[in-house]
Amino acid sequence: MHPGTRRILAQHGIPVPAHRARQLQRQDYSRYDLLIAMEQKNLSGIRRIVGPDIQNKVHLLLCYTRSPGDIADPWYTGDFAPTYRDVTAGCQGLLQALGHI
């Protein structure tokens, strides 16, 4: 995890347990109900790996907010606050949408 991410999570009292990332696999489409992307480039990559999204499982996180689009990328600016706000808003919207299922 990027140190900037770890820092902003700590500022908000969010614990960061040990975790490990893995590459998305084609069979993940049948394993999971949703595949969530942070930005359009990720969305395209997911679709390339899993194939046609016939069950409407692949979405951008911010499509669950009033401001759909890409999550702010702190890579060039080093400013993780907008990214934190975007991810928080997206997760809140996603949880609200799941509550209506």
N, C-alpha and C positions, 0 to 999 in steps of 0.2 A: 504494500500500500504506500502511496506517495506520502512523504512526511507532511505536506500541506494538508492533505485530506485527514491524516491522523490528528493534526493540530486543531483543525476546525471542529472535528467531532469531539475532541476533548473539551474544547471551549463550550460546547453545548451539552456536556455531560453524557455523551454517548460512548459506551464502552466499545472497544475494538478487540473482540476475541480473535484468536488465531483463525485464519481462514486460508483457503487455497482456491485459486481460480483454475478453470479448465476450459479448454476449447469447446465451443458448441459443436454438437454432432447431429447428423441428419435425424437419427432416431429420437432426439430430444423433442421433436415436434409431436410425436405420439405420446411421449412421457409426461409432458407438462401442459397445463391448461392455457398458459400465457407465456409468451417470449417478449420481453420488454427491452427496447433499445433506447439509448440515451440521445442518439443523433441520427440523422438521415443516412450517414455513411454506415453506421452500425446496422440500421434497418435493412439496407441493401445487402450487406454481408450476411445477415441472418437469412434473408430470403434466398440468397444464392446457395447457402448451405442446406436449408431445409426444403427448398422447392416451393411449389405453389401453396399459398396460404388459404386453402379451401375451407378451413374451419374458423377463419378470422381470429387467429391466436397471436399474430405478430403486430405489435403496436409501439409507437413512440411513447415514452413515459409522459411527456407533456400533453399528449392528446387527451389526458384525463383532467386537464386544467382549462381555464379560460384563455390561456396563452399558448396554444399548441406550437410546436417547433422543436428546435434542438436545445438540449441542456447547455448552459454556458460552459465553455471549455477553458479551464484555468491554465492550460499548457503554456500559452505565450505570455499571459498577464501575471500569473502567479497569484491571482486574486480568487480565492476559493469561496468567498462569501456568496457571490451570485450563483455559483454551482450548488452550494448548500441550499440556498433558497429555492432554486429550481427543483432539485431532487426532493426536498421536503414537500413542496406544493404538488409535485407529481405523485408522490407516495400517498399524500392525503387524498388526492383525487381518485387514485386507484383504489384505495381502501373504501372510499365512499361508493365507488362504482361496484365493488365487490359486495358491498352491503345490500345492493339492490338486486343481486342475482338470486 
